[in-house]
């Protein structure tokens, strides 16, 4: 379900797929938090391109991870959010809370 890979030495990418819901949100959140508290990464990107559905539990997992990142001074971004999922961020106002990029290449360009 969840995969993590390296873009560079300091960036950890998560690419959830399918449904991010109450059924799997806690394990997703734990994977994010484990990576965040490790000393290996300072930047986290969640590539949402494969997400078909996001419920409130999935959204809260992202919010929780984002809060943790902010408290320890790291960077947390989202990219490639499908329109059907992006509406959830817009309706909750969280589109202004998260750093959101249209694509992973737009995210990578933000380092230039």
Phi and psi in degrees as a GROMACS rama.xvg file:
@    title "Ramachandran Plot"
@    xaxis  label "Phi"
@    yaxis  label "Psi"
@TYPE xy
-110.02  139.737  UNK-2
-129.678  151.602  UNK-3
-132.35  134.845  UNK-4
-144.96  172.195  UNK-5
-101.965  127.695  UNK-6
-88.5469  -45.5273  UNK-7
-143.246  -176.843  UNK-8
-62.3497  -22.0277  UNK-9
-114.787  -3.69848  UNK-10
-108.342  129.4  UNK-11
-111.178  126.821  UNK-12
-109.28  132.547  UNK-13
-112.332  138.134  UNK-14
-132.397  80.0274  UNK-15
-67.1357  155.283  UNK-16
-138.99  158.173  UNK-17
73.1509  -130.887  UNK-18
-96.9056  128.251  UNK-19
-109.717  99.6684  UNK-20
-140.527  -173.985  UNK-21
-54.5142  -28.4067  UNK-22
-66.7002  -29.9297  UNK-23
-133.861  2.57234  UNK-24
-62.3153  -37.0417  UNK-25
-68.3601  -38.0073  UNK-26
-70.6273  -35.9746  UNK-27
-62.2606  -46.9698  UNK-28
-60.8313  -40.7852  UNK-29
-65.6181  -40.1995  UNK-30
-61.4994  -43.5683  UNK-31
-61.6495  -48.8587  UNK-32
-63.7628  -38.8194  UNK-33
-60.7967  -42.7867  UNK-34
-68.166  -39.7726  UNK-35
-64.1641  -42.8447  UNK-36
-79.7523  -13.0325  UNK-37
-69.6065  158.571  UNK-38
-87.6722  0.783766  UNK-39
-75.0009  -28.8959  UNK-40
-129.972  148.644  UNK-41
-120.179  -9.61328  UNK-42
-132.729  135.845  UNK-43
-126.126  131.23  UNK-44
-123.646  128.037  UNK-45
-107.706  109.924  UNK-46
-86.3448  110.357  UNK-47
-92.2861  8.44813  UNK-48
-58.171  -28.1226  UNK-49
-94.9398  2.18412  UNK-50
-84.0202  123.189  UNK-51
-93.7437  -27.1547  UNK-52
-152.661  138.183  UNK-53
-134.889  120.003  UNK-54
-101.252  -175.251  UNK-55
-62.1882  -33.5013  UNK-56
-67.0304  -41.6543  UNK-57
-64.9404  -40.6231  UNK-58
-63.5938  -42.3637  UNK-59
-66.3844  -31.7233  UNK-60
-62.451  -42.1058  UNK-61
-67.3526  -42.0389  UNK-62
-62.4051  -44.4008  UNK-63
-61.0303  -44.9302  UNK-64
-64.0269  -41.3294  UNK-65
-62.5509  -43.0902  UNK-66
-61.8714  -43.3276  UNK-67
-61.5728  -45.0698  UNK-68
-58.8392  -44.2253  UNK-69
-63.3581  -36.9398  UNK-70
-69.7022  -24.3276  UNK-71
-109.051  10.2225  UNK-72
74.441  30.4397  UNK-73
-106.48  -178.474  UNK-74
-115.388  137.15  UNK-75
-132.935  121.664  UNK-76
-133.404  158.098  UNK-77
-119.724  152.012  UNK-78
-146.705  163.522  UNK-79
54.8726  45.7109  UNK-80
-80.2096  120.834  UNK-81
-62.0719  149.02  UNK-82
-53.4607  -37.6053  UNK-83
-67.6071  -23.8383  UNK-84
-95.2048  -34.8511  UNK-85
-59.9701  -32.6254  UNK-86
-57.9312  -32.8872  UNK-87
-62.6107  -42.4525  UNK-88
-66.5592  -40.6184  UNK-89
-67.8572  -42.859  UNK-90
-66.3087  -30.6587  UNK-91
-91.3118  -6.1185  UNK-92
78.2251  4.54774  UNK-93
-78.385  -9.64162  UNK-94
-65.1022  -20.6129  UNK-95
-92.7521  -10.238  UNK-96
-89.2191  -42.623  UNK-97
-85.7042  149.46  UNK-98
-83.8742  112.079  UNK-99
-118.409  130.752  UNK-100
-115.07  149.025  UNK-101
-67.739  -27.7779  UNK-102
-153.871  166.907  UNK-103
-67.9483  -31.4277  UNK-104
-68.8251  -34.3624  UNK-105
-65.097  -39.0199  UNK-106
-61.1861  -49.1744  UNK-107
-60.9537  -36.2468  UNK-108
-65.5549  -22.3719  UNK-109
-69.3323  -11.9018  UNK-110
-87.3092  -13.7581  UNK-111
